[in-house]
Amino acid sequence: MRIFVAGATGAIGRRLLPLLIEAGHDVIGATRTPDGAQHLRALGAHAHRLDALDAEAVTAALAEHTPDVVMHQLTSLAAGNPADNARIRIEGTRNLVDAAKRAGVDRIIAQSISWAYEPGTTPAREQDPLDIHAGAPRATTIGGIRALEDAAAELPHHVVLRYGTLYGPGTWFAPGGLMADKLTAGALPANDGISSFVHVDDAARAALAALDWANGPVNIVDDEPAPARAWAPVLADALRAPAPEPTEGGAPWERGADATLARSRGWHPAHPTWRTGFHAQN
């Protein structure tokens, strides 16, 4: 297949491109920077300089490359600002979907998140509703996710990958990343809020596998949803940072997610739990 990867130099994109090329696909990677373009060419992909927020440029890019599939891995996380990420999900996805329609592209695989579900007492499954009644500031994230998933569903063939919290190279949880700084500063609460994780390599493998999956959302998470009081000390040990003291509390939506559907489609993570995965980041 001819695959256009938006966000090709992000944490997942960098791990995904070699998998796509190894599988025999013709890959066009989109990036904003010259260094990113050089990296993509070194991997064996075609590189296209692109600002996903420029609708005309996105339209021209898909018209030029006429891919079979758009792989949407766009994020805006460098500044840690939810509004920036929501904007790329809303405007960037809108631009990609509109451009795909104009270019006759009918397939998209898009990156979403698995912690956007409404509050509950068990790990969330794909049929559970999103947290559409969330208040600020969470409403910003949920609004971005709703816009992304609704836009992707306008194409006849669409898979939405609801990733767990990413860890591994290029993420906030990697050595020297944001979470290491938070642990050092004593700013990471080890409370009762439950998270589901996924290593970036497993996330990339899911995106490759999704080329053959049926429409709709799919949770991509490991096998062990856990409260922060369980995983934060393990992360601290892996990052050689001070372990936080356990505390009580946590938001009702912090419930983790269930990946039974992904398992039924043949995806099995190489890192089935953060307990060992955190230590495999180096």
C-alpha positions as a printed NumPy array, in Angstrom:
array([[  0.   ,   0.   ,   0.   ],
       [  0.93 ,   3.643,  -0.382],
       [  0.659,   5.125,   3.109],
       [  0.769,   8.793,   4.09 ],
       [  1.893,   9.162,   7.711],
       [  1.033,  12.49 ,   9.327],
       [  3.106,  12.96 ,  12.461],
       [  5.836,  10.705,  11.112],
       [  8.54 ,  12.028,  13.439],
       [  6.512,  11.781,  16.638],
       [  7.055,   9.167,  19.336],
       [  4.946,   6.546,  17.545],
       [  5.732,   7.701,  14.015],
       [  9.462,   7.105,  14.444],
       [  8.803,   3.508,  15.519],
       [  6.06 ,   2.933,  12.96 ],
       [  7.815,   3.947,   9.748],
       [ 10.446,   1.171,   9.822],
       [  7.665,  -1.369,  10.431],
       [  5.669,  -0.121,   7.45 ],
       [  8.713,  -0.111,   5.175],
       [  9.783,  -3.574,   6.328],
       [  6.275,  -4.807,   5.527],
       [  6.745,  -3.606,   1.939],
       [  4.617,  -0.476,   1.982],
       [  5.459,   2.705,   0.083],
       [  5.593,   5.314,   2.831],
       [  5.348,   9.097,   2.697],
       [  6.193,  10.721,   6.012],
       [  5.001,  14.226,   6.781],
       [  7.042,  16.476,   9.051],
       [  7.382,  20.196,   9.669],
       [ 11.159,  20.448,   9.901],
       [ 14.189,  19.902,   7.646],
       [ 15.787,  17.67 ,  10.282],
       [ 12.631,  15.584,  10.387],
       [ 12.647,  15.225,   6.617],
       [ 16.275,  14.112,   6.678],
       [ 15.454,  11.512,   9.329],
       [ 12.564,  10.145,   7.271],
       [ 14.693,   9.807,   4.149],
       [ 17.344,   7.977,   6.161],
       [ 14.698,   5.443,   7.147],
       [ 13.796,   4.866,   3.499],
       [ 10.566,   6.862,   3.387],
       [  9.585,   9.731,   1.117],
       [  9.58 ,  12.975,   3.093],
       [  7.05 ,  15.785,   2.739],
       [  7.418,  19.062,   4.644],
       [  3.969,  19.91 ,   5.939],
       [  2.115,  21.989,   8.52 ],
       [ -1.027,  19.985,   9.278],
       [ -2.822,  23.177,  10.331],
       [ -2.452,  24.567,   6.793],
       [ -5.53 ,  23.19 ,   5.033],
       [ -4.387,  24.124,   1.528],
       [ -0.985,  22.505,   2.062],
       [ -2.578,  19.285,   3.352],
       [ -4.914,  19.171,   0.363],
       [ -1.987,  19.643,  -2.012],
       [  0.062,  16.955,  -0.265],
       [ -2.598,  14.254,  -0.535],
       [ -3.389,  15.26 ,  -4.116],
       [  0.311,  14.897,  -4.961],
       [  0.905,  11.547,  -3.27 ],
       [ -2.556,   9.911,  -3.719],
       [ -2.083,   7.398,  -0.884],
       [ -4.237,   4.373,  -0.223],
       [ -4.298,   5.124,   3.502],
       [ -3.804,   8.163,   5.723],
       [ -2.084,   7.241,   8.997],
       [ -2.87 ,  10.022,  11.475],
       [ -0.306,  10.164,  14.307],
       [ -0.419,  13.923,  14.856],
       [  0.05 ,  15.341,  18.356],
       [  1.258,  18.593,  19.86 ],
       [  2.758,  17.647,  23.211],
       [  6.087,  19.455,  23.417],
       [  4.723,  22.303,  25.517],
       [  2.462,  20.077,  27.617],
       [ -0.52 ,  22.29 ,  26.75 ],
       [ -3.848,  20.42 ,  26.308],
       [ -5.21 ,  23.261,  24.166],
       [ -2.397,  22.824,  21.621],
       [ -3.079,  19.102,  21.406],
       [ -6.825,  19.656,  21.102],
       [ -6.229,  22.094,  18.254],
       [ -4.161,  19.61 ,  16.251],
       [ -6.816,  16.962,  16.861],
       [ -9.62 ,  19.249,  15.727],
       [ -8.052,  21.251,  12.89 ],
       [ -5.382,  18.794,  11.82 ],
       [ -7.835,  15.902,  11.587],
       [-10.365,  18.072,   9.762],
       [ -7.724,  19.03 ,   7.231],
       [ -6.596,  15.44 ,   6.716],
       [-10.133,  14.106,   6.272],
       [-11.193,  16.887,   3.899],
       [ -8.014,  16.441,   1.861],
       [ -8.511,  12.679,   1.782],
       [-12.027,  13.109,   0.399],
       [-10.794,  15.425,  -2.327],
       [ -7.987,  13.034,  -3.261],
       [-10.274,   9.995,  -3.327],
       [ -8.651,   8.406,  -0.266],
       [-11.188,   6.388,   1.703],
       [ -9.082,   4.915,   4.535],
       [ -7.721,   6.455,   7.723],
       [ -6.106,   5.098,  10.873],
       [ -6.083,   7.731,  13.621],
       [ -4.436,   8.109,  17.016],
       [ -6.789,   8.683,  19.953],
       [ -6.572,   7.995,  23.709],
       [ -8.031,   5.426,  26.102],
       [ -8.611,   7.78 ,  29.055],
       [-11.408,   9.775,  27.423],
       [-14.223,   7.528,  28.685],
       [-16.867,   8.618,  31.185],
       [-16.376,   7.687,  34.857],
       [-16.765,   4.042,  35.814],
       [-15.613,   1.346,  38.214],
       [-14.178,  -1.124,  35.69 ],
       [-11.667,  -0.788,  32.836],
       [-13.378,   0.925,  29.913],
       [-14.33 ,  -0.962,  26.764],
       [-14.944,   0.5  ,  23.336],
       [-18.729,   0.512,  23.678],
       [-18.561,   2.727,  26.773],
       [-19.418,   6.402,  26.154],
       [-16.821,   9.131,  26.079],
       [-16.821,  11.635,  28.942],
       [-18.821,  14.259,  27.062],
       [-20.046,  15.954,  30.248],
       [-16.559,  16.555,  31.65 ],
       [-15.862,  19.963,  33.095],
       [-12.837,  22.148,  32.497],
       [ -9.978,  21.561,  31.962],
       [-10.709,  17.954,  30.917],
       [-13.409,  19.182,  28.53 ],
       [-10.677,  20.582,  26.265],
       [ -9.144,  17.141,  25.779],
       [-12.504,  15.417,  25.338],
       [-13.615,  18.001,  22.779],
       [-10.484,  17.356,  20.747],
       [-10.984,  13.6  ,  20.883],
       [-14.654,  13.814,  19.87 ],
       [-13.783,  16.017,  16.901],
       [-10.974,  13.687,  15.834],
       [-13.021,  10.508,  16.059],
       [-16.115,  12.014,  14.431],
       [-14.078,  13.373,  11.523],
       [-12.244,  10.067,  10.982],
       [-15.59 ,   8.255,  10.858],
       [-16.585,  10.323,   7.802],
       [-14.307,   8.129,   5.678],
       [-15.703,   4.729,   4.629],
       [-12.822,   2.823,   6.216],
       [-11.67 ,   4.164,   9.577],
       [ -9.905,   2.705,  12.599],
       [ -9.377,   4.803,  15.72 ],
       [ -6.61 ,   3.557,  18.004],
       [ -7.331,   4.56 ,  21.591],
       [ -3.841,   4.297,  23.022],
       [ -3.029,   3.984,  26.683],
       [ -0.522,   6.334,  28.274],
       [  2.583,   6.032,  26.125],
       [  5.969,   5.218,  27.566],
       [  9.285,   4.377,  25.959],
       [ 11.702,   6.389,  23.787],
       [ 10.486,   9.854,  22.89 ],
       [  7.739,   9.988,  25.55 ],
       [  7.306,  11.873,  28.814],
       [  8.057,   8.641,  30.699],
       [ 11.484,   8.046,  29.141],
       [ 14.706,   8.742,  31.079],
       [ 15.247,  12.49 ,  31.18 ],
       [ 11.603,  13.18 ,  30.308],
       [  8.859,  15.167,  31.961],
       [  7.893,  12.452,  34.446],
       [ 11.46 ,  12.135,  35.693],
       [ 11.39 ,  15.86 ,  36.401],
       [  8.055,  15.549,  38.197],
       [  9.31 ,  12.686,  40.351],
       [ 12.404,  14.652,  41.275],
       [ 10.267,  17.658,  42.185],
       [  7.809,  15.556,  44.191],
       [  5.021,  16.603,  41.815],
       [  3.764,  13.198,  40.637],
       [  0.884,  12.019,  42.845],
       [  0.918,   8.312,  43.711],
       [ -2.823,   8.107,  44.312],
       [ -5.731,   5.752,  43.543],
       [ -6.333,   7.   ,  39.989],
       [ -6.   ,   4.085,  37.544],
       [ -4.057,   4.287,  34.285],
       [ -3.499,   1.932,  31.39 ],
       [ -0.135,   2.055,  29.632],
       [  1.33 ,   0.961,  26.304],
       [  4.935,   0.963,  25.107],
       [  5.491,   3.021,  21.947],
       [  6.78 ,  -0.057,  20.099],
       [  3.564,  -1.91 ,  20.88 ],
       [  1.57 ,   1.158,  19.837],
       [  3.396,   1.201,  16.502],
       [  2.754,  -2.509,  15.953],
       [ -0.945,  -1.899,  16.551],
       [ -0.993,   0.816,  13.875],
       [  0.585,  -1.586,  11.397],
       [ -1.902,  -4.329,  12.3  ],
       [ -4.824,  -1.889,  12.02 ],
       [ -4.365,  -1.784,   8.243],
       [ -6.347,  -5.039,   8.254],
       [ -8.874,  -4.217,  10.976],
       [-12.574,  -3.453,  10.763],
       [-13.973,   0.038,  11.355],
       [-14.275,   1.679,  14.73 ],
       [-12.363,   2.415,  17.926],
       [ -9.965,  -0.093,  19.488],
       [ -8.268,   0.207,  22.88 ],
       [ -4.514,  -0.349,  22.645],
       [ -3.318,  -0.889,  26.215],
       [ -1.258,  -3.389,  28.173],
       [ -2.628,  -6.1  ,  30.45 ],
       [ -2.423,  -4.328,  33.812],
       [ -4.468,  -1.209,  34.543],
       [ -3.133,   0.073,  37.852],
       [ -3.405,   2.924,  40.348],
       [ -0.604,   5.453,  40.459],
       [  0.376,   4.291,  43.944],
       [  1.37 ,   0.98 ,  42.299],
       [  3.061,   2.154,  39.095],
       [  4.684,   5.423,  40.219],
       [  7.258,   3.752,  42.538],
       [  8.189,   1.303,  39.756],
       [  8.649,   4.189,  37.335],
       [ 10.745,   6.029,  39.905],
       [ 12.996,   2.995,  40.307],
       [ 13.376,   2.653,  36.534],
       [ 14.246,   6.344,  36.177],
       [ 16.49 ,   6.404,  39.271],
       [ 14.298,   9.092,  40.793],
       [ 12.884,   9.416,  44.314],
       [  9.731,   7.368,  44.849],
       [  6.624,   9.378,  45.761],
       [  4.695,   8.742,  48.953],
       [  1.331,   7.009,  48.316],
       [ -1.738,   9.177,  48.713],
       [ -5.493,   8.783,  48.432],
       [ -7.774,  10.226,  45.788],
       [ -8.09 ,  10.153,  42.025],
       [-10.613,  11.268,  39.415],
       [-13.686,   9.089,  38.706],
       [-12.677,   8.812,  35.023],
       [ -9.278,   7.341,  35.947],
       [-10.45 ,   3.767,  35.379],
       [ -8.006,   2.249,  32.873],
       [ -9.085,   0.434,  29.733],
       [ -9.624,  -3.09 ,  28.432],
       [ -7.952,  -4.375,  25.244],
       [ -9.938,  -7.574,  24.709],
       [-10.99 ,  -6.383,  21.247],
       [ -7.415,  -5.755,  20.113],
       [ -6.365,  -9.166,  21.452],
       [ -9.165, -10.797,  19.484],
       [ -7.726,  -9.209,  16.332],
       [ -4.281, -10.666,  16.952],
       [ -2.481,  -7.777,  18.659],
       [ -0.483,  -8.85 ,  21.702],
       [  1.959,  -6.412,  23.334],
       [  5.612,  -7.355,  23.621],
       [  5.499,  -5.416,  26.899],
       [  2.342,  -6.795,  28.574],
       [  2.896,  -4.821,  31.781],
       [  4.516,  -1.567,  32.822],
       [  6.16 ,  -3.492,  35.693],
       [  8.826,  -4.764,  33.308],
       [  8.26 ,  -2.283,  30.485],
       [  9.359,   0.781,  32.473],
       [ 12.738,  -0.855,  33.02 ],
       [ 13.057,  -1.671,  29.303],
       [ 13.072,   1.991,  28.223],
       [ 16.835,   2.484,  28.392]])
